[in-house]
Amino acid sequence: MKNLLLVLCLVVFCLQAEAALPATDQNLEAAIAYGKSYQGEKNDAVMLQPWVIAESFETNPYRDEERIIVYTPYLLTALDTAGKTQEAADISVENSKELVARYDGVLVIRAVINAPIILNEKDLEVQLVQNGNFVTPYHSDYLDGRYLDKAVNKPVVDVEVQKKLDRMETIQEKAAALQKQLDALKENKIKPADIDLEQKTKSDVKSESVEVKQKICQLQYNFYFDQAEFNVDKPYLLVIKDAYCGGREFAVDPALLK
């Protein structure tokens, strides 16, 4: 059990649903072959991609490719194989069955999310939602947290330049308005006292967007759910909330996973 948890803790990417393909000999053989093709590269993003689900809301201001990875029996077997050498004697369907059996009845999901500060698992509200049924994980692990520099576009106003532009526009507008009044005065349409010399100013300020660096945290957690509390073969949502970023939603369809 400890060895398997170590395998899971080394994976650094996203997540998707559980119990997609049954753990038959044929499926486990395919998973072993898939894992062998990535031996030495088990953290490879391409390897994990079929089990990665991107966040749906995209409202977190600190987000940077937030995602989950759903550990199916196929992926567990492939990761275990990828972590071994090609000469390892314990790569077999029987050993894979033993590995998968350790997670019988358990759905494990890895979440990679972002926040402005380090948050432990107690700072999060996590629920698996399916047809009005709300399931909380029976166990959570905080795995990793690191600060990153994220490039973001922010509006920046050049006040001094804008003031000069506004002043030039105001002078031009005033001159045009004054010329109209002088023309009207010549035609005796207005009296000298009617000429308005008040200068009008503009209050609207133009802005432009520039790229700046913003500190964000990349956080990783494992969440463990009891499969007896929901239907692992039906679609569900994983919802992760915190006080800083609001809600995140990951839509999982087990039928699309190996």
Kinemage of the C-alpha trace (Angstrom):
@kinemage 1
@onewidth
@group {chain A} dominant
@subgroup {mainchain}
@vectorlist {calphas} color= white
{ca met a 1} P 0.000 0.000 0.000
{ca lys a 2} L 2.790 2.424 0.879
{ca asn a 3} L 4.568 1.661 -2.394
{ca leu a 4} L 1.424 2.405 -4.370
{ca leu a 5} L 0.863 5.677 -2.564
{ca leu a 6} L 4.432 6.620 -3.415
{ca val a 7} L 3.704 5.927 -7.079
{ca leu a 8} L 0.675 8.221 -6.917
{ca cys a 9} L 2.556 10.982 -5.124
{ca leu a 10} L 5.160 11.120 -7.877
{ca val a 11} L 2.616 11.911 -10.590
{ca val a 12} L 2.550 15.668 -11.215
{ca phe a 13} L -0.391 16.268 -13.520
{ca cys a 14} L -4.201 16.202 -13.826
{ca leu a 15} L -7.181 13.881 -13.348
{ca gln a 16} L -10.304 12.121 -14.676
{ca ala a 17} L -12.875 9.460 -13.814
{ca glu a 18} L -12.553 5.966 -12.287
{ca ala a 19} L -13.705 2.479 -13.182
{ca ala a 20} L -13.908 3.050 -16.928
{ca leu a 21} L -12.458 -0.180 -18.327
{ca pro a 22} L -12.839 -3.327 -16.195
{ca ala a 23} L -9.614 -4.878 -14.922
{ca thr a 24} L -9.702 -7.854 -17.289
{ca asp a 25} L -6.551 -9.689 -18.385
{ca gln a 26} L -6.825 -8.132 -21.835
{ca asn a 27} L -7.173 -4.586 -20.501
{ca leu a 28} L -4.339 -5.028 -18.016
{ca glu a 29} L -2.069 -6.399 -20.758
{ca ala a 30} L -2.870 -3.309 -22.828
{ca ala a 31} L -2.125 -1.079 -19.819
{ca ile a 32} L 1.218 -2.819 -19.276
{ca ala a 33} L 2.139 -2.304 -22.930
{ca tyr a 34} L 1.146 1.366 -22.651
{ca gly a 35} L 3.279 1.765 -19.532
{ca lys a 36} L 6.277 0.089 -21.154
{ca ser a 37} L 6.189 2.635 -23.961
{ca tyr a 38} L 6.737 5.360 -21.354
{ca gln a 39} L 9.245 3.650 -19.057
{ca gly a 40} L 11.459 6.293 -17.520
{ca glu a 41} L 8.966 9.021 -18.457
{ca lys a 42} L 5.913 8.301 -16.318
{ca asn a 43} L 5.360 11.972 -15.525
{ca asp a 44} L 5.160 12.679 -19.237
{ca ala a 45} L 2.193 14.927 -20.049
{ca val a 46} L 1.448 12.944 -23.206
{ca met a 47} L 1.191 9.723 -21.206
{ca leu a 48} L -1.263 11.217 -18.724
{ca gln a 49} L -3.337 13.188 -21.231
{ca pro a 50} L -6.116 10.582 -21.735
{ca trp a 51} L -6.942 10.862 -18.019
{ca val a 52} L -6.646 14.649 -17.717
{ca ile a 53} L -9.720 16.858 -17.308
{ca ala a 54} L -9.485 20.637 -17.515
{ca glu a 55} L -11.394 22.955 -15.197
{ca ser a 56} L -14.684 24.188 -16.685
{ca phe a 57} L -15.581 27.468 -14.937
{ca glu a 58} L -12.344 29.377 -15.684
{ca thr a 59} L -13.324 32.085 -13.184
{ca asn a 60} L -10.383 31.693 -10.795
{ca pro a 61} L -8.244 34.839 -11.309
{ca tyr a 62} L -5.146 32.842 -10.338
{ca arg a 63} L -5.809 29.899 -12.651
{ca asp a 64} L -3.046 28.420 -14.793
{ca glu a 65} L -4.258 25.260 -16.530
{ca glu a 66} L -6.111 23.879 -13.496
{ca arg a 67} L -6.838 20.197 -14.000
{ca ile a 68} L -7.482 16.804 -12.445
{ca ile a 69} L -6.281 13.275 -13.197
{ca val a 70} L -8.569 10.317 -12.560
{ca tyr a 71} L -6.757 7.128 -11.615
{ca thr a 72} L -8.425 4.193 -13.332
{ca pro a 73} L -7.151 0.591 -13.037
{ca tyr a 74} L -5.668 1.033 -16.519
{ca leu a 75} L -3.735 4.161 -15.517
{ca leu a 76} L -2.605 2.664 -12.184
{ca thr a 77} L -1.177 -0.324 -14.041
{ca ala a 78} L 0.448 1.824 -16.722
{ca leu a 79} L 2.079 4.107 -14.129
{ca asp a 80} L 3.353 1.156 -12.126
{ca thr a 81} L 4.863 -0.345 -15.279
{ca ala a 82} L 6.371 2.953 -16.438
{ca gly a 83} L 8.115 3.290 -13.078
{ca lys a 84} L 9.956 0.006 -13.498
{ca thr a 85} L 12.847 -1.016 -15.705
{ca gln a 86} L 12.247 -3.091 -18.796
{ca glu a 87} L 14.080 -5.985 -17.143
{ca ala a 88} L 11.887 -5.970 -14.036
{ca ala a 89} L 10.570 -9.444 -13.275
{ca asp a 90} L 7.419 -8.302 -11.476
{ca ile a 91} L 5.697 -6.833 -14.556
{ca ser a 92} L 2.806 -9.203 -15.126
{ca val a 93} L -0.969 -9.316 -15.312
{ca glu a 94} L -1.131 -11.118 -11.963
{ca asn a 95} L 0.916 -8.445 -10.215
{ca ser a 96} L -1.225 -5.774 -11.851
{ca lys a 97} L -4.355 -7.475 -10.498
{ca glu a 98} L -2.875 -7.308 -7.005
{ca leu a 99} L -2.089 -3.636 -7.503
{ca val a 100} L -5.598 -2.802 -8.699
{ca ala a 101} L -7.160 -4.868 -5.894
{ca arg a 102} L -5.577 -2.544 -3.326
{ca tyr a 103} L -7.799 0.207 -4.690
{ca asp a 104} L -10.951 -1.864 -4.994
{ca gly a 105} L -13.903 0.359 -4.133
{ca val a 106} L -11.791 3.537 -4.059
{ca leu a 107} L -11.682 6.407 -6.542
{ca val a 108} L -8.445 8.390 -6.415
{ca ile a 109} L -8.305 11.814 -8.038
{ca arg a 110} L -5.264 14.067 -8.329
{ca ala a 111} L -6.056 17.798 -8.469
{ca val a 112} L -3.659 20.477 -9.713
{ca ile a 113} L -5.081 23.908 -8.890
{ca asn a 114} L -3.911 27.478 -8.321
{ca ala a 115} L -4.350 30.013 -5.525
{ca pro a 116} L -2.651 33.189 -4.308
{ca ile a 117} L -1.160 31.387 -1.273
{ca ile a 118} L -0.405 27.854 -0.102
{ca leu a 119} L -3.614 26.107 0.945
{ca asn a 120} L -3.701 22.780 2.767
{ca glu a 121} L -6.495 20.275 2.238
{ca lys a 122} L -8.452 21.698 5.219
{ca asp a 123} L -8.761 25.039 3.388
{ca leu a 124} L -10.690 23.410 0.546
{ca glu a 125} L -14.304 22.365 0.182
{ca val a 126} L -14.329 19.301 -2.086
{ca gln a 127} L -17.416 17.466 -3.317
{ca leu a 128} L -18.221 14.879 -5.942
{ca val a 129} L -21.661 15.747 -7.335
{ca gln a 130} L -23.868 13.275 -9.197
{ca asn a 131} L -27.636 13.640 -9.758
{ca gly a 132} L -28.199 15.650 -6.584
{ca asn a 133} L -25.925 13.391 -4.546
{ca phe a 134} L -23.015 15.153 -2.811
{ca val a 135} L -20.067 12.996 -1.781
{ca thr a 136} L -17.097 14.255 0.199
{ca pro a 137} L -13.712 12.512 0.093
{ca tyr a 138} L -13.077 10.231 3.071
{ca his a 139} L -9.387 11.197 2.904
{ca ser a 140} L -7.284 13.958 1.324
{ca asp a 141} L -3.523 14.432 0.920
{ca tyr a 142} L -1.714 17.701 0.333
{ca leu a 143} L 1.156 16.724 -1.968
{ca asp a 144} L 2.960 19.823 -3.163
{ca gly a 145} L 2.842 23.599 -3.333
{ca arg a 146} L 5.120 25.979 -5.196
{ca tyr a 147} L 5.125 29.612 -6.259
{ca leu a 148} L 5.169 30.404 -9.968
{ca asp a 149} L 5.484 33.590 -12.004
{ca lys a 150} L 2.499 33.863 -14.300
{ca ala a 151} L 2.347 36.397 -17.134
{ca val a 152} L -0.977 38.252 -17.094
{ca asn a 153} L -2.345 41.191 -19.059
{ca lys a 154} L -3.365 44.172 -16.949
{ca pro a 155} L -4.646 47.608 -18.001
{ca val a 156} L -2.069 50.302 -17.378
{ca val a 157} L -2.829 54.033 -17.765
{ca asp a 158} L -0.095 56.441 -18.826
{ca val a 159} L -1.453 59.455 -16.963
{ca glu a 160} L 1.068 62.038 -18.150
{ca val a 161} L 0.764 61.126 -21.822
{ca gln a 162} L -3.010 61.044 -21.546
{ca lys a 163} L -3.080 64.491 -19.931
{ca lys a 164} L -1.071 65.952 -22.819
{ca leu a 165} L -3.355 64.351 -25.393
{ca asp a 166} L -6.452 65.588 -23.599
{ca arg a 167} L -5.001 69.092 -23.345
{ca met a 168} L -4.257 69.211 -27.090
{ca glu a 169} L -7.747 67.958 -27.930
{ca thr a 170} L -9.284 70.542 -25.602
{ca ile a 171} L -7.321 73.403 -27.192
{ca gln a 172} L -8.323 72.287 -30.683
{ca glu a 173} L -11.974 71.955 -29.704
{ca lys a 174} L -11.949 75.350 -27.974
{ca ala a 175} L -10.353 77.018 -31.010
{ca ala a 176} L -12.946 75.478 -33.336
{ca ala a 177} L -15.817 76.550 -31.058
{ca leu a 178} L -14.407 80.067 -30.729
{ca gln a 179} L -14.020 80.383 -34.501
{ca lys a 180} L -17.687 79.474 -34.954
{ca gln a 181} L -18.685 82.153 -32.460
{ca leu a 182} L -16.496 84.763 -34.224
{ca asp a 183} L -18.082 83.892 -37.565
{ca ala a 184} L -21.502 84.265 -35.981
{ca leu a 185} L -20.467 87.592 -34.473
{ca lys a 186} L -19.407 88.892 -37.898
{ca glu a 187} L -22.797 87.952 -39.275
{ca asn a 188} L -24.477 89.733 -36.357
{ca lys a 189} L -26.071 86.465 -35.240
{ca ile a 190} L -24.748 86.898 -31.679
{ca lys a 191} L -23.531 89.725 -29.463
{ca pro a 192} L -19.992 89.987 -28.003
{ca ala a 193} L -21.391 89.151 -24.558
{ca asp a 194} L -22.678 85.847 -25.930
{ca ile a 195} L -19.204 84.496 -26.690
{ca asp a 196} L -18.362 81.567 -24.360
{ca leu a 197} L -14.674 81.471 -23.414
{ca glu a 198} L -15.041 78.676 -20.834
{ca gln a 199} L -12.609 75.819 -21.473
{ca lys a 200} L -14.111 72.364 -21.465
{ca thr a 201} L -12.095 69.319 -20.365
{ca lys a 202} L -12.483 65.631 -20.927
{ca ser a 203} L -12.607 63.213 -18.034
{ca asp a 204} L -12.359 59.934 -19.918
{ca val a 205} L -8.947 58.297 -19.684
{ca lys a 206} L -7.610 55.891 -22.262
{ca ser a 207} L -5.877 52.743 -21.119
{ca glu a 208} L -3.889 49.970 -22.704
{ca ser a 209} L -2.993 46.430 -21.635
{ca val a 210} L 0.542 45.364 -20.790
{ca glu a 211} L 2.000 42.036 -19.691
{ca val a 212} L 3.126 41.830 -16.061
{ca lys a 213} L 4.308 39.027 -13.781
{ca gln a 214} L 2.022 37.808 -11.005
{ca lys a 215} L 2.923 35.351 -8.234
{ca ile a 216} L 0.594 32.357 -7.992
{ca cys a 217} L 0.753 29.003 -6.221
{ca gln a 218} L 0.484 25.670 -7.983
{ca leu a 219} L -1.024 23.173 -5.539
{ca gln a 220} L -1.449 19.412 -5.779
{ca tyr a 221} L -3.728 17.132 -3.792
{ca asn a 222} L -5.002 13.564 -3.840
{ca phe a 223} L -8.653 13.000 -2.967
{ca tyr a 224} L -10.049 9.554 -2.087
{ca phe a 225} L -13.749 8.717 -2.549
{ca asp a 226} L -15.753 5.672 -1.490
{ca gln a 227} L -17.256 4.203 -4.663
{ca ala a 228} L -20.160 2.792 -2.643
{ca glu a 229} L -21.500 6.341 -2.277
{ca phe a 230} L -22.015 7.023 -6.014
{ca asn a 231} L -22.190 5.303 -9.405
{ca val a 232} L -18.654 5.173 -10.800
{ca asp a 233} L -19.932 4.373 -14.285
{ca lys a 234} L -22.048 7.539 -14.616
{ca pro a 235} L -20.861 11.125 -15.265
{ca tyr a 236} L -20.169 13.312 -12.246
{ca leu a 237} L -18.671 16.667 -11.294
{ca leu a 238} L -15.739 17.300 -9.006
{ca val a 239} L -16.197 20.685 -7.315
{ca ile a 240} L -13.323 22.357 -5.438
{ca lys a 241} L -13.915 25.633 -3.570
{ca asp a 242} L -11.837 27.925 -1.395
{ca ala a 243} L -12.230 31.382 0.111
{ca tyr a 244} L -9.745 33.043 -2.274
{ca cys a 245} L -10.665 31.659 -5.690
{ca gly a 246} L -14.310 30.645 -5.464
{ca gly a 247} L -15.439 27.450 -7.156
{ca arg a 248} L -13.822 25.165 -9.702
{ca glu a 249} L -15.662 22.482 -11.623
{ca phe a 250} L -14.345 19.416 -13.420
{ca ala a 251} L -16.817 17.380 -15.507
{ca val a 252} L -15.940 13.673 -15.624
{ca asp a 253} L -17.454 11.144 -18.014
{ca pro a 254} L -16.106 7.674 -17.097
{ca ala a 255} L -17.157 6.313 -20.488
{ca leu a 256} L -14.435 8.448 -22.114
{ca leu a 257} L -11.663 7.024 -19.933
{ca lys a 258} L -9.593 3.894 -20.205
